[in-house]
Amino acid sequence: MTDRTEQQLGHYRLLRLLGRGGFADVYLGEHIHLNTLAAIKVLDTRLSSEEIEQFRNEARTIARLEHPNIVRVLDFGVEDAIPYLVMSYAPNGSLRQLHAKEERVRLATVCSYVKQVAAALDYAHSEKLMHRDVKPENMLLGRNHEVLLSDFGLAMVPTSSSEDGPRDSSGTIAYMAPEQARGRPRPASDQYALGVCVYEWICGTRPFTGSYEEVAVQHILHEPAPLCQLAPDIPPGIEK
């Protein structure tokens, strides 16, 4: 994808790249008049006229989400058929950056994370919106280190860029509920993904590993190893 650092999108100048995903890049942007900072998510696709209208409608839906544990969408636009979202900037990175892979997280900290993310999901589901990509990379830390669930924009990625092939096999499929892998996600799919995150935080490993196809099959056919097998010091109540 093209490096857009120092370019201008709407009223924002792109200062530096914050992260790169399978279908979008996220930049730190500065408002050219107000000098305020925001995260600018630039999708890696060009949209047709029909897709641009769909993008606008779905961006409006996401922008309506107002919750203390959800990243706010502040603005959106399309320039030269390239869509972008302007989101509130979370300055302290993501939970993936805070906790390296194979790192076990304290139970009290896990409980704090779960309460915040579950509250965000409950609110989003009450607004008839599923997240569909719950994972530590999409859990950001705000100014006061509160957890902010990000990237509700998965629904806005055109079919041509998101569904022709497997998404990130080392990340997304590891958290994906069987019904979502079959193309039929529902709110419980987000809860399943959060459960996988909890397993990973407690045990220091994901329930299933392997290629995209191998992990997808394991989600459907196999039970994960018991928590106590990988984290023998956890209380029985947590195992239950």
N, C-alpha and C positions, 0 to 999 in steps of 0.2 A: 504494500500500500504506500502511496506517496507520502513523504514527510511534509507536513503542512506547517511546521514551526515557522513563526514570524508572519504567516499569512493572516488575513482578516476574514472572519465569517460573521456576517451581521455586524453587530456592534462590538465584537470581541476580537482582540488580537491574540493569536495562539502563541503562548510563551514557550512551552516545552511539552514533550510527550509524557503523559502519566502512566499509560498502560496500553497494551496492544492485545486485542482478542481475535477470535476467528472471523468476526464479521464487522468489527469496528475498532477505531483508535480513539483514545480519550486523551485530550490535551488540557493543560492548565491555561485558561484564557483570562484576559484582563479587559474589562469594559473600557472602550476608548474614551468615554466621557466621564464615567464615575470612578474609574480606577479600582473597581471591585473585582474580585476573583471569582471564577466559576469553572466547573468542569465541562468541557465541550466534547461531546461524543459524536464522532464523525463516522457514519456508516460507510462501509466499503462496497458501495454499489451505486449505480445510476438508476433512477426510477423513471418509469413511463408516467404519462399524465395521470392515468388511472391509479397507479401506485402512489403517486404524490398525494392524491386526495385521500387514499387509504391511510397513508402516513400521518397526514394532518389530523384525521379523525381519531386515530389511535393515540397520537401525541396528546390530544385534548383529553382523552380518557385518563392517561397516565398523569397528566398535569393536575387533575382534580384530586389526586391522592394527597391528603394532608395528615401526616402522622409523625410523632416525634422520633420514630425509628425507621422512617422511609426517606430516602434522598428525594428532595423536591426537584421537579422539573420546572424550570423558570421560563423557558422560551424554546422555540423550535423554528426551524427554517429549512429551506432548500435553495442551494446556490449551484447553478450549472447542473441541475438534476441530482446533486449530491445532498442527501438529507443529513441534518445534524440536530442534536438536542443540547440545550444549555441547562446544566444541573447545578445544584448547590455543591460547593467544593468541600470535601471531607479531608482536612489537612493531615490526618494521622494514619493514612494508609488503610490497608485491609487486614482482616483477621488472618488471611493467608500470609501476609508479610510479617505480622506480629508473631505468629506461631508457625515455625518451619514444619515441613513434613516430618513425620515420625516423632514430633514433640507431643508429650502428654500435657494436658492442661488441667489445672487444679479444678476440683469439682465445684467449688464455690464460684469460680470464674465461668465454668460451663453453665451453671444454673443462671447466672446473670445474662449470659449470651442468649440462652434459650428463651428466657422470659421476654427479652426485647424483640428477638426475631419472631417468636410465636405471636406476640402482640401485633407486630407489623403484618404478618400473614393473615391473622384473624380479621384485621381491619380491611385489608385488600380483598379478601374473600367476601366480606360483607358488602363490598362495593362491586362484586361480580367480576373480579379481576384475579387471575392466577399469575404467579411469578414465573414458574417453569424452569428456573435456572438457579435454585437455591444452593449455594456453596460458599465456602469461606472467602473466595475471591470477590464475591458480590456482597460481602458484609464489611462495610467501611466504618471507620472510627471518626466521629465528629470532633468538634473543638473541645468538648468535655469528655472525650473518650466514650461517648454513647455509641451504641451500634446502630448503623444506618443501613437498611437493606437497599441495595442498588440494583440497577439493570432490570427493571420491569419491562424494558423495551424489546424483549425477545420476540413478542408477537408482531413487532413492526418490521422484522427482517423479511424481505420478500422471499417467496418460496425458492426462487432461483439461487439465492445465496445461503439458504439455511437448511434445506431439506434434501438436496440432491445427494448428499453424502454424509457420513458420520461427522458429528461435531467433535470437539476436543475429547479424544478417547481417554486421555489421562485425567480429565477433570469432569466434564459434564456427565458422561455416561456412568461414572462412578457413583453419582448421586441420583440417578434417574430411576424412578419407579417403573415396574414392568409395564403398567398400562400406558405410561407416557412413551416408553420405548416403542410401543405398538401404535403410537400416534393418537392415543385417546387420553390425554391428561385431564385430571380433575383436581379440585382443591386438595384432596388427600395426597396427591402426588407431591405437593409442596411440603406437606408434613413428613412424608417419607424421606424426602431429601434432607430435611432438617434432622431427622433421626440418624441418617448416615453421617451427617456432620458431628452429631453428639458422639456416635460410636468412634469416629476418628479422633475427636478431642480426648476422649477417655482412654482409648487404647493406643493412640499414636500411630494407627494404621487404618486404612479403609477396610470395610468388610470384604470387598472383592477387588482383585487386581488381575491384570492381563490386557489383552487387546480389546478393542471396542466390542467385537462379537462375543468374546469369552466373558467379559464382564456382564454384558446384557443377558446372556444365558444363565450366568450364576445368579443374577438378581431374580430370575424367574424360577429356577429349579433348586437352589441351594439355600440352606440356612447359614448365616455368618457364624464364625467361631464365637462361643460364649465370651462375654466381656471378662469374666473372671479368669479365663484361660490366658488372656493377653494382659490383663491388669488385675492380678490376684489380690491386690490390696484394697480394691473397692468394696464398699459396704454391700451386704446382701440386698438391701433395699434398692440400691442403684441397679444391681443386676436384674432384679425382678422387674 
